[in-house]
Amino acid sequence: MAVPWYPRSWAALAAALTLFLVTGCGGGDVPPPAVESSSPAPGPPSSTPGPSTTGTGPGGGGSVEEDIQAAVSVTNTYWRTHWSQLFTGGYGPPRVAGAYDGGTPGAPVCGDAPLPDDNAVYCPDGDYIAWDMDLMRWGHARGDAWVYLVIAHEWGHAVQNRLDAGLVDLARELQADCLAGAVLFGAAQDGTLTFEDGDTEELADALTALADRTPWTDVSDHGDASQRVSYFSRGARSGVKSCLPNGIQ
């Protein structure tokens, strides 16, 4: 089982995440699946245990399917619980379309385009989240925290689609990383998620593995490793409101 969660541990983990990027991170020896769509999800790889939902312990050897189910539950629970504290209006979750195989001719579509191979997406046309299982299995083999970050990131895009335009950062992908950090660390504070040893390394490794080779320059870019970890860490340290343009409070 995961270690108990304490607020002081949260601060240490958030700080360590940034430090880990500066001092270097592993996992670069195995290239990730290609990511092509407008919103490939970030994810935590490595062989150490990842986040686990309280009482279920997917970090203790759960399958990729079990960890995906837990990640969906944790992420939706966080937004459902905190939405009214953060934004006006009601909260409704996106549809979870779930797994697909982008390498087959019958892959689902978003609008008129088939969902990309080896990727995870939020599709505004249909308001759904989906992921190629090849991406999830590849990341999960390196560390089960991967799927939590993938899902929290894509859910961040669904949240963006529910906000007034003025609350959506031009750097949409980096904002989604920030929201993912706020959700995962916020869920830990709520007691619905616990972190185990190695999670910080997995998260930093994941953000690095799926980063762009150049800094963020376009709305479809995800940003380089430093930018991705920086935005994720901002959300982890300071919560959802720190992810809004100009840190709107």
C-alpha positions as CSV (number, residue, x, y, z in Angstrom):
1,M,0.0,0.0,0.0
2,A,1.0,3.6,-0.5
3,V,2.4,5.6,2.3
4,P,0.0,8.0,4.2
5,W,-0.3,11.4,2.7
6,Y,0.8,14.5,4.6
7,P,0.7,18.1,3.4
8,R,4.3,18.6,4.1
9,S,5.1,15.6,1.9
10,W,3.1,17.3,-0.9
11,A,5.4,20.3,-0.8
12,A,8.5,18.2,-0.8
13,L,7.2,16.1,-3.8
14,A,6.4,19.2,-5.7
15,A,9.8,20.7,-5.1
16,A,11.5,17.4,-5.9
17,L,9.7,17.3,-9.2
18,T,11.3,20.5,-10.3
19,L,14.7,19.5,-8.9
20,F,14.5,16.2,-10.7
21,L,14.3,17.9,-14.1
22,V,17.3,20.1,-13.2
23,T,19.5,17.2,-12.1
24,G,18.5,14.9,-14.9
25,C,16.0,12.1,-15.4
26,G,16.1,8.6,-16.8
27,G,13.9,6.8,-19.3
28,G,15.3,8.5,-22.4
29,D,16.8,5.3,-23.7
30,V,13.5,3.9,-25.0
31,P,11.7,6.1,-27.5
32,P,8.0,6.6,-26.8
33,P,5.3,5.9,-29.4
34,A,4.9,8.7,-31.9
35,V,2.5,11.4,-30.8
36,E,0.7,13.2,-33.6
37,S,-2.5,14.7,-32.4
38,S,-3.3,18.1,-31.0
39,S,-3.4,16.8,-27.5
40,P,-1.3,13.8,-26.7
41,A,-1.3,13.1,-23.0
42,P,1.6,13.4,-20.8
43,G,2.5,10.5,-18.7
44,P,4.7,9.0,-16.0
45,P,7.0,6.2,-17.0
46,S,9.5,4.2,-14.9
47,S,9.6,0.9,-13.2
48,T,8.8,2.2,-9.7
49,P,5.3,2.2,-8.2
50,G,3.0,5.0,-9.3
51,P,0.0,6.8,-7.6
52,S,-2.6,4.5,-6.2
53,T,-6.2,5.2,-5.3
54,T,-6.8,5.0,-1.6
55,G,-8.0,1.5,-0.7
56,T,-7.4,-0.1,-4.0
57,G,-3.6,0.1,-4.4
58,P,-3.0,-0.1,-8.1
59,G,0.6,0.8,-7.4
60,G,0.8,-2.6,-5.8
61,G,0.7,-4.5,-9.1
62,G,-2.6,-3.5,-10.7
63,S,-3.1,-4.1,-14.4
64,V,-3.1,-1.2,-16.9
65,E,-6.9,-1.5,-17.2
66,E,-7.3,-1.3,-13.4
67,D,-5.1,1.7,-13.2
68,I,-6.9,3.5,-16.0
69,Q,-10.2,2.9,-14.3
70,A,-8.8,4.2,-11.0
71,A,-7.3,7.3,-12.8
72,V,-10.6,8.1,-14.4
73,S,-12.4,7.9,-11.0
74,V,-9.8,10.0,-9.2
75,T,-9.8,12.7,-11.8
76,N,-13.6,13.0,-12.2
77,T,-14.0,12.9,-8.4
78,Y,-11.6,15.8,-8.0
79,W,-13.4,18.0,-10.6
80,R,-16.8,17.1,-9.3
81,T,-15.9,17.9,-5.7
82,H,-14.1,21.2,-6.4
83,W,-15.8,22.7,-9.4
84,S,-18.2,24.9,-7.5
85,Q,-15.3,26.3,-5.4
86,L,-13.4,27.3,-8.6
87,F,-15.9,28.2,-11.3
88,T,-19.5,29.3,-11.8
89,G,-22.0,27.0,-13.4
90,G,-22.4,23.3,-13.0
91,Y,-19.9,20.5,-13.7
92,G,-20.5,17.7,-16.1
93,P,-17.8,15.2,-17.0
94,P,-16.7,14.4,-20.5
95,R,-17.7,11.1,-22.0
96,V,-15.0,8.4,-21.5
97,A,-14.9,6.6,-24.8
98,G,-11.9,4.7,-23.5
99,A,-9.5,2.5,-25.4
100,Y,-9.0,2.3,-29.2
101,D,-6.5,1.0,-31.6
102,G,-5.2,3.7,-33.9
103,G,-3.4,1.3,-36.0
104,T,-6.6,-0.3,-37.4
105,P,-8.7,1.0,-40.3
106,G,-11.8,1.1,-38.0
107,A,-10.4,3.6,-35.5
108,P,-13.0,6.1,-34.1
109,V,-13.1,9.6,-35.5
110,C,-13.1,13.1,-34.1
111,G,-15.0,15.2,-36.5
112,D,-13.9,13.8,-39.9
113,A,-10.4,12.6,-38.7
114,P,-9.6,9.2,-37.3
115,L,-8.1,9.3,-33.9
116,P,-4.3,9.2,-34.1
117,D,-2.2,6.1,-33.6
118,D,-0.3,5.8,-30.3
119,N,-1.9,8.8,-28.7
120,A,-4.5,10.0,-26.3
121,V,-7.0,12.7,-27.1
122,Y,-9.8,14.9,-25.9
123,C,-12.3,15.4,-28.8
124,P,-14.4,18.5,-28.5
125,D,-16.7,17.2,-31.2
126,G,-18.5,14.7,-29.0
127,D,-16.9,15.9,-25.8
128,Y,-15.1,12.6,-25.1
129,I,-11.7,11.3,-24.0
130,A,-10.0,8.3,-25.6
131,W,-6.6,6.7,-25.6
132,D,-4.7,4.2,-27.8
133,M,-3.9,1.2,-25.6
134,D,-0.5,0.9,-27.2
135,L,0.4,4.2,-25.6
136,M,-1.0,3.3,-22.3
137,R,0.7,-0.1,-22.2
138,W,4.0,1.3,-23.2
139,G,3.9,3.9,-20.5
140,H,2.4,1.6,-17.8
141,A,5.3,-0.8,-18.3
142,R,7.7,2.0,-17.2
143,G,5.5,3.0,-14.3
144,D,1.8,3.0,-13.5
145,A,1.7,6.7,-12.7
146,W,1.8,7.2,-16.5
147,V,-1.9,6.6,-16.9
148,Y,-2.9,9.0,-14.2
149,L,-1.0,11.8,-15.9
150,V,-2.4,10.9,-19.3
151,I,-5.9,11.0,-18.2
152,A,-5.6,14.0,-16.0
153,H,-4.0,15.9,-18.9
154,E,-6.8,15.0,-21.4
155,W,-9.4,15.8,-18.8
156,G,-7.7,19.2,-18.5
157,H,-8.6,19.8,-22.1
158,A,-12.2,18.9,-21.4
159,V,-12.2,21.4,-18.6
160,Q,-10.8,24.1,-20.9
161,N,-13.7,23.4,-23.2
162,R,-16.1,24.2,-20.4
163,L,-14.5,27.5,-19.4
164,D,-15.0,31.1,-20.6
165,A,-12.4,31.9,-23.3
166,G,-10.7,34.4,-21.0
167,L,-9.7,31.6,-18.6
168,V,-8.1,29.4,-21.3
169,D,-4.4,30.0,-21.7
170,L,-3.0,30.4,-25.3
171,A,-0.6,27.7,-24.4
172,R,-3.4,25.2,-24.0
173,E,-1.2,22.1,-23.8
174,L,0.9,23.6,-21.0
175,Q,-2.2,24.7,-19.2
176,A,-3.5,21.1,-19.4
177,D,-0.2,20.0,-17.8
178,C,-0.7,22.5,-15.0
179,L,-4.3,21.4,-14.5
180,A,-3.1,17.8,-14.3
181,G,-0.6,18.7,-11.6
182,A,-3.3,20.5,-9.6
183,V,-5.7,17.5,-9.9
184,L,-3.2,14.8,-9.0
185,F,-1.7,16.6,-6.0
186,G,-5.1,18.0,-5.1
187,A,-6.6,14.5,-5.0
188,A,-3.7,13.5,-2.7
189,Q,-4.6,16.3,-0.4
190,D,-8.2,15.1,-0.5
191,G,-7.2,11.6,0.4
192,T,-8.5,10.0,-2.8
193,L,-5.0,9.4,-4.1
194,T,-1.7,8.5,-2.4
195,F,1.8,8.8,-3.7
196,E,4.5,6.2,-3.3
197,D,8.3,6.3,-3.5
198,G,9.3,6.9,-7.1
199,D,6.2,8.8,-8.2
200,T,8.0,12.1,-8.6
201,E,10.6,10.4,-10.9
202,E,7.9,8.8,-12.9
203,L,6.0,12.0,-13.4
204,A,9.2,14.0,-14.5
205,D,10.3,11.1,-16.7
206,A,6.9,11.0,-18.4
207,L,6.7,14.7,-19.0
208,T,10.2,14.6,-20.5
209,A,9.5,11.5,-22.6
210,L,6.5,13.1,-24.4
211,A,7.9,16.7,-24.6
212,D,8.5,18.5,-27.8
213,R,12.1,18.8,-29.0
214,T,11.8,22.5,-29.1
215,P,10.2,25.0,-26.7
216,W,6.5,25.9,-27.0
217,T,5.9,28.0,-30.0
218,D,2.4,27.1,-31.2
219,V,-1.0,26.3,-29.7
220,S,-0.6,22.7,-30.9
221,D,2.9,22.3,-29.2
222,H,3.3,20.6,-25.9
223,G,6.5,22.5,-24.9
224,D,9.9,21.2,-24.1
225,A,10.7,19.1,-21.0
226,S,11.5,22.1,-18.8
227,Q,8.3,23.9,-19.7
228,R,6.1,20.8,-19.2
229,V,7.6,20.1,-15.8
230,S,7.4,23.7,-14.8
231,Y,3.7,24.0,-15.6
232,F,2.9,20.7,-14.0
233,S,4.8,21.7,-10.9
234,R,3.0,25.1,-10.8
235,G,-0.4,23.3,-10.6
236,A,1.0,20.8,-8.1
237,R,2.2,23.5,-5.8
238,S,-0.5,26.2,-6.1
239,G,-3.7,24.5,-7.4
240,V,-6.1,25.1,-10.3
241,K,-6.3,28.9,-10.0
242,S,-2.5,29.2,-10.6
243,C,-3.1,27.6,-14.0
244,L,-5.4,30.4,-15.2
245,P,-4.1,33.2,-17.3
246,N,-2.1,35.7,-15.2
247,G,-2.8,33.5,-12.1
248,I,-6.4,34.7,-11.8
249,Q,-7.6,34.2,-8.3
